[in-house]
Structures are given as structure tokens and as C-alpha cells.
Amino acid sequence: MTVQELIDKLKPYAGFELDATVHLEVMEEELQKCTYKYPYDNYKAELNIDDIGYSDKVVCIGIEIADEQH
């Protein structure tokens, strides 16, 4: 995806807050131990611009897990 494609997709929502969540799949043996068998652990995340590679025209986005949410 290019930055322009992302901008175009988000443009109608310019006044909205951005909320990011990381979904990590729970391993099958751990899932069997759970009473509620939701196959993902969900974590609130914050996005950062880690680097801008001008020579190869790549923007590197970093994801930092901020808080666990269930």
C-alpha cells in the first residue's frame, strides 16, 4: 500500500481519532485451557513513524503495544 492510498482511504475520517489494535493468535493448547475460546489476544497499540527511507521511498511504521485489552 502506498502512503497516498492510505491517505485516500482515511480522508473521509480526517476528524476521527485513530485507534489501533494488535491481534495475536492464541496457540491451540492455550486456547483449550480457556473458558471463553476467543482465538486472539488483543492489545491496544500506538503507531509511530520509525523511519523514512528517502532513497527507496519507504515509510516504516512501528507498532508499540500500549496496553492489553480483553
N, C-alpha and C positions, 0 to 999 in steps of 0.2 A: 504494500500500500504506500502511496506517496503522501507526503505531507499535505499537498493540495487536495487529494481525495479525502483525507481525514477532515480537513478544514471544511470542505463542501458538505460532508455528512453532518458535521456538528454546527454548521452555520445557523440553521433554524433554531438552535438551542443556545445561542450565544449568551443569554442571560441566566442560564441554568448553572448550578454548581456541578462539578464533576465528581462522581463517586466511583471508586474502583474497588473491585473485589477479586481476590485470587482464590481459585477453586483447585484444591489439591485432592486427587483421588485417594480414597482410603483403601489400604490393602485388604484383600478378601478376608484374611484371618482376623484382622482388627474389626472389620465390619460385622463378622459373626458374633463378636463379643458385645456389640451394641444392642440396646433395646430398640432404638429407632434407627433403622438401617438406611440412613441417607449416605450415599456413596462418596460424598465430598466433605472435606473440612474447608470452611470458608474463612478467609482472613481479609479484614479491611486493609486497603493498600493505598499508598501515596505514590504518585508518578513524578519522576524527575527527569530533566534532560541531563543525561550523563556526559554526552559528548556530541560534538557536531564535526563530522568528517567532511571538510570542505572539498578535499581532493576527490573523494569518491561519492560525494553528495549523499551522505547518510546521517540521519539524526538518530542517536542512540537514546532510547528511553529506558530509564531504570525504574524498577518497581521495588518499593520498600514496604514490607509488611508492618503495618502500624498497630493493629490490634486484632485479636481473634473475635469473631462473631459467630454465634450459632442461632 
